[in-house]
Amino acid sequence: MKRLVATLAALLAFVPLAALAIPQVNKPAPEFKLKNTDGKEIALSGLKGKAVYVNFFATWCAPCNEEAPDIARLASKYKSKGLITYGIDEQESREKVLGFVKQYKLTYGVLLDDTSVGNSYGALGLPVHVFIDKKGIVKTFRIGEMNKSEIETAIRGAL
């Protein structure tokens, strides 16, 4: 984890701050539109009034694989309380993503990104977690792995 943070810090040193439109806590979440694995377009603006948890991931990302079972369980647990969860896969084929969904029995939606949304959300490393409240305000933004307890606390903060 320390190496990931150090690598991200080094990368960020070469990126102008104005180029980073990463979500800021207590500010509106950046709008996005992506297609899900069925080809249906999903827009963040269409989810207003719902708490939203967005997890940027890739199938090759070891921490993403470690988190997937906990995210799946927590997404199911909090769905009845109004939480909408989307995994956003970065730059992989639909077939590869569907294998990941099946492997981890994901019960939440997965969106496919060519990195344009990931870049606007500061996904220079994976995973990235964004918890958005019912008003569209970012409550928690985190680059890097989160454990089950941290994810659950962030979900509660968004609800």
Residue pairs with C-beta under 8 A, 6 or more apart in sequence:
1 144
1 145
4 125
4 144
5 144
7 125
8 124
8 125
8 143
11 124
11 125
12 20
12 124
20 122
21 30
21 120
21 122
22 120
22 121
22 122
22 141
23 29
23 30
23 121
23 122
23 130
23 138
23 141
24 138
24 141
25 138
25 139
25 140
25 141
26 137
26 138
26 139
27 137
27 138
28 136
28 137
28 138
29 44
29 52
29 130
29 132
29 136
29 137
29 138
30 44
30 120
30 121
31 43
31 44
31 45
32 43
32 44
32 117
32 120
32 121
33 41
33 42
33 43
33 44
34 41
34 42
34 88
34 111
34 112
34 113
34 117
35 41
35 42
35 111
35 112
36 42
36 109
36 110
36 111
36 112
37 94
37 97
37 98
37 101
37 109
37 110
37 112
42 86
42 109
42 111
44 52
44 132
44 136
45 136
47 84
48 134
48 135
48 136
49 134
50 82
50 83
50 84
50 134
51 82
51 83
51 84
51 131
51 132
51 133
51 134
51 155
51 158
51 159
52 83
52 84
52 85
52 86
52 130
52 131
52 132
52 158
53 71
53 75
53 83
53 84
53 85
53 86
53 129
53 130
53 131
53 132
53 151
53 154
53 155
53 158
54 85
54 86
54 87
54 88
54 121
54 129
54 130
54 131
54 132
55 64
55 67
55 71
55 85
55 86
55 87
55 88
55 127
55 128
55 129
55 130
56 87
56 88
56 90
56 113
56 118
56 121
56 123
56 126
56 127
56 128
56 129
56 130
57 64
57 67
57 68
57 87
57 88
57 89
57 90
57 126
57 127
58 64
58 89
58 90
58 91
58 92
58 126
59 65
59 89
59 92
59 96
59 97
59 99
59 100
61 126
61 127
63 126
63 127
63 144
63 145
64 126
64 127
65 104
66 145
67 127
67 145
67 146
67 151
68 100
68 103
68 104
68 106
69 104
70 147
70 148
70 151
71 85
71 87
71 106
71 108
71 151
72 104
72 105
72 106
72 107
72 108
73 148
74 85
74 148
74 151
74 152
74 155
75 83
75 85
75 106
75 107
75 108
76 107
76 108
78 85
78 155
78 159
79 85
79 107
79 108
81 159
82 134
82 159
83 155
83 158
83 159
84 108
84 109
85 108
85 109
86 108
86 109
86 110
86 111
87 106
87 108
87 109
87 110
87 111
88 110
88 111
88 112
88 113
88 117
88 118
89 97
89 100
89 110
89 111
89 112
89 113
90 113
90 115
90 118
90 123
90 126
91 113
91 114
91 115
91 118
92 112
94 112
97 110
97 112
100 106
100 110
101 110
111 117
115 123
118 128
121 128
121 130
122 128
122 141
122 143
123 143
124 143
125 143
125 144
127 143
127 144
127 145
127 146
128 141
128 142
128 143
129 140
129 141
129 142
129 146
129 151
129 154
130 138
130 140
130 141
130 142
131 138
131 139
131 140
131 141
131 154
131 155
131 157
131 158
132 138
132 139
132 158
133 139
133 157
133 158
133 159
139 154
139 157
139 158
140 154
140 157
140 158
142 150
142 154
146 154
